[in-house]
Structure formats: C-alpha cells, structure tokens
Amino acid sequence: MLVPYRDFERIRPLLEAARASRNIPQEVVERHALDGVPLVRAWRGHLGLS
C-alpha cells in the first residue's frame, strides 16, 4: 500500500515519536494482528487519517 506523500509528511513526526518510545498503541496491534488489517492502514486509522 502506498501512502500519499502529503499524508506521510503529516504523520511522520508521530511515527518518529512512536519509534522513539518503542511502543505501538494497542489499537494498532489489535487491528493488525487480530483483524488482519495492514499495519499502515491500522496506523492511519489510529491517527485519524483514513
């Protein structure tokens, strides 16, 4: 799945902060692992971008 560059630029600081804290929100994990949602889509949903 490709993410439009503008969207990537908007969420980049949030993704970098998440990487720095080494934590993935439970909502993202559950959507990806249990519901089979692609990881990028789970993150976009969590961040309110989808």
PQR file of N, CA, C, O and H, with PARSE charges and radii, in Angstrom:
ATOM      1  N   MET A   1       0.843  -1.175   0.000 -0.4000 1.5000
ATOM      2  CA  MET A   1       0.000   0.000   0.000 -0.0000 2.0000
ATOM      3  C   MET A   1       0.888   1.238   0.000  0.5500 1.7000
ATOM      4  O   MET A   1       1.823   1.344   0.795 -0.5500 1.4000
ATOM      5  N   LEU A   2       0.596   2.147  -0.874 -0.4000 1.5000
ATOM      6  CA  LEU A   2       1.319   3.409  -0.928 -0.0000 2.0000
ATOM      7  C   LEU A   2       0.575   4.467  -0.143  0.5500 1.7000
ATOM      8  O   LEU A   2      -0.654   4.532  -0.162 -0.5500 1.4000
ATOM      9  H   LEU A   2      -0.162   2.061  -1.520  0.4000 1.0000
ATOM     10  N   VAL A   3       1.329   5.283   0.538 -0.4000 1.5000
ATOM     11  CA  VAL A   3       0.762   6.392   1.308 -0.0000 2.0000
ATOM     12  C   VAL A   3       1.108   7.672   0.560  0.5500 1.7000
ATOM     13  O   VAL A   3       2.274   7.897   0.237 -0.5500 1.4000
ATOM     14  H   VAL A   3       2.328   5.230   0.554  0.4000 1.0000
ATOM     15  N   PRO A   4       0.128   8.506   0.281 -0.5600 1.5000
ATOM     16  CA  PRO A   4       0.440   9.781  -0.381  0.2800 2.0000
ATOM     17  C   PRO A   4       1.485  10.565   0.421  0.5500 1.7000
ATOM     18  O   PRO A   4       1.463  10.588   1.651 -0.5500 1.4000
ATOM     19  N   TYR A   5       2.389  11.200  -0.308 -0.4000 1.5000
ATOM     20  CA  TYR A   5       3.498  11.893   0.338 -0.0000 2.0000
ATOM     21  C   TYR A   5       3.020  12.947   1.334  0.5500 1.7000
ATOM     22  O   TYR A   5       3.613  13.094   2.403 -0.5500 1.4000
ATOM     23  H   TYR A   5       2.407  11.181  -1.308  0.4000 1.0000
ATOM     24  N   ARG A   6       1.980  13.667   1.009 -0.4000 1.5000
ATOM     25  CA  ARG A   6       1.454  14.691   1.940 -0.0000 2.0000
ATOM     26  C   ARG A   6       1.013  14.055   3.254  0.5500 1.7000
ATOM     27  O   ARG A   6       1.275  14.595   4.328 -0.5500 1.4000
ATOM     28  H   ARG A   6       1.498  13.547   0.141  0.4000 1.0000
ATOM     29  N   ASP A   7       0.344  12.907   3.166 -0.4000 1.5000
ATOM     30  CA  ASP A   7      -0.075  12.206   4.384 -0.0000 2.0000
ATOM     31  C   ASP A   7       1.135  11.746   5.179  0.5500 1.7000
ATOM     32  O   ASP A   7       1.166  11.859   6.404 -0.5500 1.4000
ATOM     33  H   ASP A   7       0.131  12.469   2.293  0.4000 1.0000
ATOM     34  N   PHE A   8       2.134  11.224   4.469 -0.4000 1.5000
ATOM     35  CA  PHE A   8       3.346  10.774   5.147 -0.0000 2.0000
ATOM     36  C   PHE A   8       4.010  11.923   5.889  0.5500 1.7000
ATOM     37  O   PHE A   8       4.434  11.765   7.034 -0.5500 1.4000
ATOM     38  H   PHE A   8       2.108  11.132   3.474  0.4000 1.0000
ATOM     39  N   GLU A   9       4.101  13.068   5.245 -0.4000 1.5000
ATOM     40  CA  GLU A   9       4.722  14.219   5.896 -0.0000 2.0000
ATOM     41  C   GLU A   9       3.940  14.653   7.136  0.5500 1.7000
ATOM     42  O   GLU A   9       4.535  15.097   8.118 -0.5500 1.4000
ATOM     43  H   GLU A   9       3.757  13.196   4.315  0.4000 1.0000
ATOM     44  N   ARG A  10       2.606  14.526   7.097 -0.4000 1.5000
ATOM     45  CA  ARG A  10       1.792  14.895   8.265 -0.0000 2.0000
ATOM     46  C   ARG A  10       1.994  13.932   9.415  0.5500 1.7000
ATOM     47  O   ARG A  10       2.054  14.352  10.570 -0.5500 1.4000
ATOM     48  H   ARG A  10       2.123  14.165   6.300  0.4000 1.0000
ATOM     49  N   ILE A  11       2.099  12.637   9.117 -0.4000 1.5000
ATOM     50  CA  ILE A  11       2.198  11.660  10.205 -0.0000 2.0000
ATOM     51  C   ILE A  11       3.632  11.335  10.597  0.5500 1.7000
ATOM     52  O   ILE A  11       3.862  10.670  11.607 -0.5500 1.4000
ATOM     53  H   ILE A  11       2.050  12.295   8.179  0.4000 1.0000
ATOM     54  N   ARG A  12       4.592  11.793   9.812 -0.4000 1.5000
ATOM     55  CA  ARG A  12       5.996  11.480  10.089 -0.0000 2.0000
ATOM     56  C   ARG A  12       6.424  11.808  11.520  0.5500 1.7000
ATOM     57  O   ARG A  12       7.038  10.955  12.160 -0.5500 1.4000
ATOM     58  H   ARG A  12       4.405  12.333   8.992  0.4000 1.0000
ATOM     59  N   PRO A  13       6.133  12.997  12.058 -0.5600 1.5000
ATOM     60  CA  PRO A  13       6.542  13.279  13.447  0.2800 2.0000
ATOM     61  C   PRO A  13       5.913  12.302  14.446  0.5500 1.7000
ATOM     62  O   PRO A  13       6.550  11.917  15.426 -0.5500 1.4000
ATOM     63  N   LEU A  14       4.675  11.906  14.197 -0.4000 1.5000
ATOM     64  CA  LEU A  14       4.015  10.960  15.099 -0.0000 2.0000
ATOM     65  C   LEU A  14       4.658   9.582  15.014  0.5500 1.7000
ATOM     66  O   LEU A  14       4.838   8.916  16.034 -0.5500 1.4000
ATOM     67  H   LEU A  14       4.157  12.219  13.401  0.4000 1.0000
ATOM     68  N   LEU A  15       5.002   9.155  13.814 -0.4000 1.5000
ATOM     69  CA  LEU A  15       5.661   7.861  13.653 -0.0000 2.0000
ATOM     70  C   LEU A  15       7.047   7.862  14.282  0.5500 1.7000
ATOM     71  O   LEU A  15       7.455   6.877  14.898 -0.5500 1.4000
ATOM     72  H   LEU A  15       4.856   9.696  12.986  0.4000 1.0000
ATOM     73  N   GLU A  16       7.767   8.963  14.127 -0.4000 1.5000
ATOM     74  CA  GLU A  16       9.093   9.053  14.735 -0.0000 2.0000
ATOM     75  C   GLU A  16       8.995   9.054  16.257  0.5500 1.7000
ATOM     76  O   GLU A  16       9.827   8.445  16.929 -0.5500 1.4000
ATOM     77  H   GLU A  16       7.436   9.762  13.626  0.4000 1.0000
ATOM     78  N   ALA A  17       8.001   9.723  16.799 -0.4000 1.5000
ATOM     79  CA  ALA A  17       7.806   9.721  18.252 -0.0000 2.0000
ATOM     80  C   ALA A  17       7.464   8.321  18.742  0.5500 1.7000
ATOM     81  O   ALA A  17       7.948   7.890  19.788 -0.5500 1.4000
ATOM     82  H   ALA A  17       7.326  10.218  16.252  0.4000 1.0000
ATOM     83  N   ALA A  18       6.638   7.618  17.994 -0.4000 1.5000
ATOM     84  CA  ALA A  18       6.285   6.243  18.380 -0.0000 2.0000
ATOM     85  C   ALA A  18       7.506   5.347  18.318  0.5500 1.7000
ATOM     86  O   ALA A  18       7.697   4.496  19.187 -0.5500 1.4000
ATOM     87  H   ALA A  18       6.244   7.969  17.144  0.4000 1.0000
ATOM     88  N   ARG A  19       8.329   5.529  17.305 -0.4000 1.5000
ATOM     89  CA  ARG A  19       9.535   4.708  17.188 -0.0000 2.0000
ATOM     90  C   ARG A  19      10.492   5.016  18.348  0.5500 1.7000
ATOM     91  O   ARG A  19      11.125   4.109  18.889 -0.5500 1.4000
ATOM     92  H   ARG A  19       8.173   6.220  16.599  0.4000 1.0000
ATOM     93  N   ALA A  20      10.595   6.274  18.720 -0.4000 1.5000
ATOM     94  CA  ALA A  20      11.479   6.659  19.812 -0.0000 2.0000
ATOM     95  C   ALA A  20      11.017   6.050  21.131  0.5500 1.7000
ATOM     96  O   ALA A  20      11.839   5.654  21.957 -0.5500 1.4000
ATOM     97  H   ALA A  20      10.081   7.010  18.280  0.4000 1.0000
ATOM     98  N   SER A  21       9.713   5.977  21.326 -0.4000 1.5000
ATOM     99  CA  SER A  21       9.204   5.414  22.576 -0.0000 2.0000
ATOM    100  C   SER A  21       9.137   3.891  22.524  0.5500 1.7000
ATOM    101  O   SER A  21       8.965   3.233  23.550 -0.5500 1.4000
ATOM    102  H   SER A  21       9.045   6.298  20.655  0.4000 1.0000
ATOM    103  N   ARG A  22       9.277   3.334  21.307 -0.4000 1.5000
ATOM    104  CA  ARG A  22       9.256   1.882  21.086 -0.0000 2.0000
ATOM    105  C   ARG A  22       7.940   1.234  21.510  0.5500 1.7000
ATOM    106  O   ARG A  22       7.901   0.042  21.815 -0.5500 1.4000
ATOM    107  H   ARG A  22       9.417   3.869  20.474  0.4000 1.0000
ATOM    108  N   ASN A  23       6.886   2.005  21.528 -0.4000 1.5000
ATOM    109  CA  ASN A  23       5.565   1.479  21.864 -0.0000 2.0000
ATOM    110  C   ASN A  23       4.640   1.613  20.673  0.5500 1.7000
ATOM    111  O   ASN A  23       4.647   2.624  19.970 -0.5500 1.4000
ATOM    112  H   ASN A  23       6.918   2.974  21.280  0.4000 1.0000
ATOM    113  N   ILE A  24       3.848   0.585  20.459 -0.4000 1.5000
ATOM    114  CA  ILE A  24       2.814   0.624  19.428 -0.0000 2.0000
ATOM    115  C   ILE A  24       1.485   0.590  20.163  0.5500 1.7000
ATOM    116  O   ILE A  24       1.270  -0.287  21.000 -0.5500 1.4000
ATOM    117  H   ILE A  24       3.843  -0.236  21.030  0.4000 1.0000
ATOM    118  N   PRO A  25       0.594   1.521  19.869 -0.5600 1.5000
ATOM    119  CA  PRO A  25      -0.695   1.543  20.557  0.2800 2.0000
ATOM    120  C   PRO A  25      -1.432   0.207  20.421  0.5500 1.7000
ATOM    121  O   PRO A  25      -1.392  -0.430  19.369 -0.5500 1.4000
ATOM    122  N   GLN A  26      -2.094  -0.201  21.483 -0.4000 1.5000
ATOM    123  CA  GLN A  26      -2.821  -1.473  21.499 -0.0000 2.0000
ATOM    124  C   GLN A  26      -3.831  -1.554  20.360  0.5500 1.7000
ATOM    125  O   GLN A  26      -3.994  -2.612  19.751 -0.5500 1.4000
ATOM    126  H   GLN A  26      -2.126   0.316  22.339  0.4000 1.0000
ATOM    127  N   GLU A  27      -4.504  -0.457  20.069 -0.4000 1.5000
ATOM    128  CA  GLU A  27      -5.480  -0.423  18.978 -0.0000 2.0000
ATOM    129  C   GLU A  27      -4.842  -0.827  17.652  0.5500 1.7000
ATOM    130  O   GLU A  27      -5.438  -1.572  16.875 -0.5500 1.4000
ATOM    131  H   GLU A  27      -4.372   0.402  20.564  0.4000 1.0000
ATOM    132  N   VAL A  28      -3.640  -0.338  17.396 -0.4000 1.5000
ATOM    133  CA  VAL A  28      -2.934  -0.659  16.156 -0.0000 2.0000
ATOM    134  C   VAL A  28      -2.570  -2.140  16.125  0.5500 1.7000
ATOM    135  O   VAL A  28      -2.750  -2.806  15.105 -0.5500 1.4000
ATOM    136  H   VAL A  28      -3.156   0.267  18.028  0.4000 1.0000
ATOM    137  N   VAL A  29      -2.066  -2.647  17.224 -0.4000 1.5000
ATOM    138  CA  VAL A  29      -1.687  -4.059  17.305 -0.0000 2.0000
ATOM    139  C   VAL A  29      -2.899  -4.956  17.078  0.5500 1.7000
ATOM    140  O   VAL A  29      -2.828  -5.907  16.300 -0.5500 1.4000
ATOM    141  H   VAL A  29      -1.920  -2.107  18.052  0.4000 1.0000
ATOM    142  N   GLU A  30      -3.998  -4.666  17.744 -0.4000 1.5000
ATOM    143  CA  GLU A  30      -5.197  -5.497  17.621 -0.0000 2.0000
ATOM    144  C   GLU A  30      -5.753  -5.472  16.208  0.5500 1.7000
ATOM    145  O   GLU A  30      -6.118  -6.516  15.668 -0.5500 1.4000
ATOM    146  H   GLU A  30      -4.056  -3.893  18.376  0.4000 1.0000
ATOM    147  N   ARG A  31      -5.822  -4.306  15.610 -0.4000 1.5000
ATOM    148  CA  ARG A  31      -6.357  -4.225  14.242 -0.0000 2.0000
ATOM    149  C   ARG A  31      -5.486  -5.007  13.278  0.5500 1.7000
ATOM    150  O   ARG A  31      -5.996  -5.663  12.370 -0.5500 1.4000
ATOM    151  H   ARG A  31      -5.526  -3.458  16.049  0.4000 1.0000
ATOM    152  N   HIS A  32      -4.174  -4.943  13.469 -0.4000 1.5000
ATOM    153  CA  HIS A  32      -3.251  -5.640  12.571 -0.0000 2.0000
ATOM    154  C   HIS A  32      -3.239  -7.143  12.846  0.5500 1.7000
ATOM    155  O   HIS A  32      -3.430  -7.942  11.929 -0.5500 1.4000
ATOM    156  H   HIS A  32      -3.759  -4.410  14.207  0.4000 1.0000
ATOM    157  N   ALA A  33      -3.018  -7.526  14.091 -0.4000 1.5000
ATOM    158  CA  ALA A  33      -2.842  -8.939  14.434 -0.0000 2.0000
ATOM    159  C   ALA A  33      -4.153  -9.723  14.453  0.5500 1.7000
ATOM    160  O   ALA A  33      -4.200 -10.857  13.976 -0.5500 1.4000
ATOM    161  H   ALA A  33      -2.863  -6.877  14.836  0.4000 1.0000
ATOM    162  N   LEU A  34      -5.199  -9.141  14.990 -0.4000 1.5000
ATOM    163  CA  LEU A  34      -6.448  -9.878  15.153 -0.0000 2.0000
ATOM    164  C   LEU A  34      -7.402  -9.717  13.975  0.5500 1.7000
ATOM    165  O   LEU A  34      -8.092 -10.661  13.591 -0.5500 1.4000
ATOM    166  H   LEU A  34      -5.160  -8.219  15.377  0.4000 1.0000
ATOM    167  N   ASP A  35      -7.436  -8.511  13.403 -0.4000 1.5000
ATOM    168  CA  ASP A  35      -8.394  -8.235  12.333 -0.0000 2.0000
ATOM    169  C   ASP A  35      -7.785  -8.374  10.937  0.5500 1.7000
ATOM    170  O   ASP A  35      -8.501  -8.315   9.937 -0.5500 1.4000
ATOM    171  H   ASP A  35      -6.876  -7.744  13.715  0.4000 1.0000
ATOM    172  N   GLY A  36      -6.461  -8.558  10.871 -0.4000 1.5000
ATOM    173  CA  GLY A  36      -5.809  -8.722   9.576 -0.0000 2.0000
ATOM    174  C   GLY A  36      -5.695  -7.447   8.766  0.5500 1.7000
ATOM    175  O   GLY A  36      -5.494  -7.496   7.552 -0.5500 1.4000
ATOM    176  H   GLY A  36      -5.880  -8.606  11.683  0.4000 1.0000
ATOM    177  N   VAL A  37      -5.820  -6.308   9.425 -0.4000 1.5000
ATOM    178  CA  VAL A  37      -5.710  -5.011   8.749 -0.0000 2.0000
ATOM    179  C   VAL A  37      -4.223  -4.738   8.504  0.5500 1.7000
ATOM    180  O   VAL A  37      -3.408  -4.920   9.409 -0.5500 1.4000
ATOM    181  H   VAL A  37      -5.983  -6.269  10.411  0.4000 1.0000
ATOM    182  N   PRO A  38      -3.857  -4.300   7.284 -0.5600 1.5000
ATOM    183  CA  PRO A  38      -2.448  -3.955   7.047  0.2800 2.0000
ATOM    184  C   PRO A  38      -1.959  -2.921   8.068  0.5500 1.7000
ATOM    185  O   PRO A  38      -2.710  -2.039   8.482 -0.5500 1.4000
ATOM    186  N   LEU A  39      -0.713  -3.044   8.456 -0.4000 1.5000
ATOM    187  CA  LEU A  39      -0.160  -2.189   9.507 -0.0000 2.0000
ATOM    188  C   LEU A  39      -0.285  -0.706   9.181  0.5500 1.7000
ATOM    189  O   LEU A  39      -0.618   0.097  10.053 -0.5500 1.4000
ATOM    190  H   LEU A  39      -0.103  -3.761   8.119  0.4000 1.0000
ATOM    191  N   VAL A  40      -0.021  -0.342   7.936 -0.4000 1.5000
ATOM    192  CA  VAL A  40      -0.130   1.077   7.557 -0.0000 2.0000
ATOM    193  C   VAL A  40      -1.567   1.558   7.735  0.5500 1.7000
ATOM    194  O   VAL A  40      -1.798   2.659   8.235 -0.5500 1.4000
ATOM    195  H   VAL A  40       0.249  -0.994   7.228  0.4000 1.0000
ATOM    196  N   ARG A  41      -2.531   0.737   7.328 -0.4000 1.5000
ATOM    197  CA  ARG A  41      -3.936   1.127   7.461 -0.0000 2.0000
ATOM    198  C   ARG A  41      -4.325   1.249   8.937  0.5500 1.7000
ATOM    199  O   ARG A  41      -5.070   2.156   9.310 -0.5500 1.4000
ATOM    200  H   ARG A  41      -2.344  -0.158   6.922  0.4000 1.0000
ATOM    201  N   ALA A  42      -3.823   0.341   9.776 -0.4000 1.5000
ATOM    202  CA  ALA A  42      -4.119   0.404  11.213 -0.0000 2.0000
ATOM    203  C   ALA A  42      -3.575   1.702  11.813  0.5500 1.7000
ATOM    204  O   ALA A  42      -4.253   2.352  12.608 -0.5500 1.4000
ATOM    205  H   ALA A  42      -3.218  -0.395   9.474  0.4000 1.0000
ATOM    206  N   TRP A  43      -2.353   2.075  11.432 -0.4000 1.5000
ATOM    207  CA  TRP A  43      -1.774   3.325  11.923 -0.0000 2.0000
ATOM    208  C   TRP A  43      -2.570   4.530  11.431  0.5500 1.7000
ATOM    209  O   TRP A  43      -2.846   5.455  12.196 -0.5500 1.4000
ATOM    210  H   TRP A  43      -1.802   1.547  10.786  0.4000 1.0000
ATOM    211  N   ARG A  44      -2.935   4.513  10.153 -0.4000 1.5000
ATOM    212  CA  ARG A  44      -3.697   5.643   9.591 -0.0000 2.0000
ATOM    213  C   ARG A  44      -5.027   5.788  10.319  0.5500 1.7000
ATOM    214  O   ARG A  44      -5.454   6.905  10.610 -0.5500 1.4000
ATOM    215  H   ARG A  44      -2.711   3.762   9.532  0.4000 1.0000
ATOM    216  N   GLY A  45      -5.685   4.669  10.616 -0.4000 1.5000
ATOM    217  CA  GLY A  45      -6.941   4.721  11.353 -0.0000 2.0000
ATOM    218  C   GLY A  45      -6.740   5.275  12.746  0.5500 1.7000
ATOM    219  O   GLY A  45      -7.537   6.083  13.223 -0.5500 1.4000
ATOM    220  H   GLY A  45      -5.338   3.762  10.380  0.4000 1.0000
ATOM    221  N   HIS A  46      -5.676   4.841  13.395 -0.4000 1.5000
ATOM    222  CA  HIS A  46      -5.368   5.311  14.750 -0.0000 2.0000
ATOM    223  C   HIS A  46      -5.109   6.816  14.766  0.5500 1.7000
ATOM    224  O   HIS A  46      -5.497   7.516  15.701 -0.5500 1.4000
ATOM    225  H   HIS A  46      -5.029   4.185  13.007  0.4000 1.0000
ATOM    226  N   LEU A  47      -4.452   7.296  13.722 -0.4000 1.5000
ATOM    227  CA  LEU A  47      -4.100   8.704  13.643 -0.0000 2.0000
ATOM    228  C   LEU A  47      -5.208   9.558  13.027  0.5500 1.7000
ATOM    229  O   LEU A  47      -5.061  10.772  12.884 -0.5500 1.4000
ATOM    230  H   LEU A  47      -4.137   6.727  12.962  0.4000 1.0000
ATOM    231  N   GLY A  48      -6.321   8.909  12.663 -0.4000 1.5000
ATOM    232  CA  GLY A  48      -7.460   9.642  12.114 -0.0000 2.0000
ATOM    233  C   GLY A  48      -7.264  10.098  10.680  0.5500 1.7000
ATOM    234  O   GLY A  48      -7.832  11.110  10.269 -0.5500 1.4000
ATOM    235  H   GLY A  48      -6.441   7.923  12.779  0.4000 1.0000
ATOM    236  N   LEU A  49      -6.469   9.366   9.914 -0.4000 1.5000
ATOM    237  CA  LEU A  49      -6.175   9.761   8.544 -0.0000 2.0000
ATOM    238  C   LEU A  49      -6.921   8.951   7.499  0.5500 1.7000
ATOM    239  O   LEU A  49      -6.771   9.200   6.303 -0.5500 1.4000
ATOM    240  H   LEU A  49      -6.008   8.544  10.248  0.4000 1.0000
ATOM    241  N   SER A  50      -7.715   7.994   7.928 -0.4000 1.5000
ATOM    242  CA  SER A  50      -8.408   7.171   6.913 -0.0000 2.0000
ATOM    243  C   SER A  50      -9.896   7.427   6.908  0.5500 1.7000
ATOM    244  O   SER A  50     -10.624   6.822   6.121 -0.5500 1.4000
ATOM    245  H   SER A  50      -7.837   7.793   8.900  0.4000 1.0000
TER
END
